[in-house]
């Protein structure tokens, strides 16, 4: 049975092992080198005060993770977040991505985030052994729309790849907007609900 919970710094090794697959074998991540364990701990530590970072466990083993971050550092962007998701290869196609996004988006709504973005790597033309369109299709299926494309902006494995920005509105665009609520203020409540 899959159980979601808030990530902890001590999860970094298990999370990194999932992410490392994407760095080494795919163009899903545009990183060339697998980050160090300490760097990954820092990514978790730096995300959690402001945004959710969740893991999925099956029989006590982490099988995926999802997190959000600030879309852009300038003040006017505080109501927009960027989401990232990585799932262990053996758990693709089992509904975990949808479960992750339902919970992540629920938390972001409580934080008064209006827009959530996914920045997705896609082939320039044809799918290849390093990159297909599954992430794009998944995000479309859960309500995201493509709002921008960066052509040939990344080169990995000797090939050029595009990035697309996908967007979903989570809450109404009120004026004045409701105050952004840091995840640290919701953490205990979210932990009880997971």
HUGI-V471173 format. One record per residue. RES is the residue in three letters. SS is DSSP state (~ for helix, > for strand, _ for the rest). OMEGA is omega in degrees with one decimal (none if undefined). NEAR is the number of other C-alpha atoms within 10 Angstrom. Layout:
[[RES;SS;OMEGA;NEAR] [RES;SS;OMEGA;NEAR]]
This chain:
[[UNK;_;-179.4;7] [UNK;>;177.2;14] [UNK;>;175.7;14] [UNK;>;173.8;20] [UNK;>;177.2;16] [UNK;>;178.4;19] [UNK;_;174.9;21] [UNK;_;179.0;14] [UNK;~;-179.0;15] [UNK;~;174.1;10] [UNK;~;-170.9;15] [UNK;~;-177.5;20] [UNK;~;-179.9;16] [UNK;~;179.0;16] [UNK;~;-179.5;24] [UNK;~;179.6;19] [UNK;~;175.5;15] [UNK;~;-178.0;18] [UNK;~;-178.0;21] [UNK;~;177.7;16] [UNK;~;-177.9;17] [UNK;~;178.7;22] [UNK;~;-173.9;18] [UNK;~;-167.5;17] [UNK;~;-175.3;14] [UNK;_;171.2;19] [UNK;_;175.2;25] [UNK;_;172.8;23] [UNK;_;178.1;19] [UNK;_;173.9;17] [UNK;_;176.6;15] [UNK;_;-176.2;15] [UNK;_;176.2;9] [UNK;_;179.1;16] [UNK;_;176.4;14] [UNK;_;178.2;12] [UNK;~;-179.9;15] [UNK;~;177.3;11] [UNK;~;-179.5;13] [UNK;~;174.1;19] [UNK;~;179.3;19] [UNK;~;178.1;13] [UNK;~;178.1;14] [UNK;~;-177.9;22] [UNK;~;-176.7;15] [UNK;~;180.0;12] [UNK;~;-167.4;16] [UNK;~;178.7;22] [UNK;_;-174.9;15] [UNK;_;-171.3;19] [UNK;_;178.2;26] [UNK;_;173.8;27] [UNK;>;-173.4;25] [UNK;>;172.1;23] [UNK;>;173.0;25] [UNK;>;177.5;22] [UNK;>;171.1;16] [UNK;>;-176.7;12] [UNK;_;176.8;9] [UNK;_;-179.2;10] [UNK;>;178.7;12] [UNK;>;-176.8;22] [UNK;>;177.9;24] [UNK;>;177.4;25] [UNK;>;178.1;27] [UNK;>;178.2;21] [UNK;>;175.5;23] [UNK;>;177.0;25] [UNK;>;179.7;20] [UNK;>;-179.6;18] [UNK;_;-179.9;17] [UNK;_;-173.3;13] [UNK;_;-176.4;9] [UNK;_;-170.1;8] [UNK;~;-175.5;7] [UNK;~;-179.4;8] [UNK;~;-172.6;14] [UNK;_;178.8;18] [UNK;_;178.1;24] [UNK;>;-179.8;22] [UNK;>;174.5;21] [UNK;>;-179.8;19] [UNK;>;175.3;20] [UNK;>;-177.4;15] [UNK;>;175.6;18] [UNK;>;-176.5;20] [UNK;>;176.0;23] [UNK;_;-176.2;16] [UNK;~;-177.2;12] [UNK;~;-176.8;8] [UNK;~;175.5;12] [UNK;_;175.0;13] [UNK;_;-178.1;11] [UNK;_;177.6;9] [UNK;_;-178.3;9] [UNK;~;179.4;18] [UNK;~;178.7;21] [UNK;~;177.9;15] [UNK;~;178.2;13] [UNK;~;-176.3;21] [UNK;~;176.9;18] [UNK;~;-179.1;12] [UNK;~;180.0;17] [UNK;~;-178.6;19] [UNK;~;176.3;20] [UNK;~;179.6;15] [UNK;~;-179.8;19] [UNK;~;175.1;25] [UNK;~;179.0;20] [UNK;~;177.0;15] [UNK;_;-178.6;21] [UNK;_;172.7;22] [UNK;_;-179.8;26] [UNK;_;-175.8;22] [UNK;>;171.8;22] [UNK;>;-176.3;24] [UNK;>;169.3;25] [UNK;>;177.2;24] [UNK;>;-167.8;18] [UNK;>;174.1;20] [UNK;>;178.7;24] [UNK;>;176.6;25] [UNK;>;174.8;20] [UNK;_;179.8;17] [UNK;_;-175.9;9] [UNK;_;171.3;9] [UNK;_;176.4;12] [UNK;_;-176.6;12] [UNK;_;-179.2;8] [UNK;_;-175.3;15] [UNK;_;173.6;19] [UNK;_;-179.0;17] [UNK;_;-176.5;15] [UNK;~;179.8;12] [UNK;~;177.3;18] [UNK;~;-179.9;20] [UNK;~;178.5;11] [UNK;~;-178.6;14] [UNK;~;175.3;21] [UNK;~;-177.6;15] [UNK;~;179.8;11] [UNK;_;168.9;13] [UNK;_;177.9;11] [UNK;_;177.5;19] [UNK;>;176.5;18] [UNK;>;-179.3;17] [UNK;>;178.7;11] [UNK;>;179.9;12] [UNK;>;174.8;16] [UNK;>;-172.5;14] [UNK;>;175.5;14] [UNK;>;-174.2;14] [UNK;>;-179.5;13] [UNK;>;178.0;18] [UNK;>;178.9;13] [UNK;>;-177.6;16] [UNK;_;177.5;11] [UNK;_;-179.6;7] [UNK;>;178.2;13] [UNK;>;179.0;16] [UNK;>;175.7;21] [UNK;>;167.5;17] [UNK;>;171.8;21] [UNK;>;171.7;19] [UNK;>;177.6;18] [UNK;>;-170.4;21] [UNK;>;173.1;22] [UNK;>;175.1;19] [UNK;>;-178.4;17] [UNK;_;-178.2;17] [UNK;_;179.2;15] [UNK;_;176.9;13] [UNK;_;-178.0;14] [UNK;_;173.7;8] [UNK;_;-5.6;6] [UNK;_;179.2;6] [UNK;_;173.7;12] [UNK;_;-177.9;14] [UNK;_;173.4;11] [UNK;_;-179.3;17] [UNK;_;178.6;18] [UNK;_;-179.6;17] [UNK;~;-179.7;20] [UNK;~;179.6;14] [UNK;~;-179.6;12] [UNK;_;-169.9;17] [UNK;~;-177.6;18] [UNK;~;179.1;11] [UNK;~;179.4;10] [UNK;~;179.9;17] [UNK;~;179.0;11] [UNK;~;-175.5;8] [UNK;~;-177.0;9] [UNK;_;none;11]]
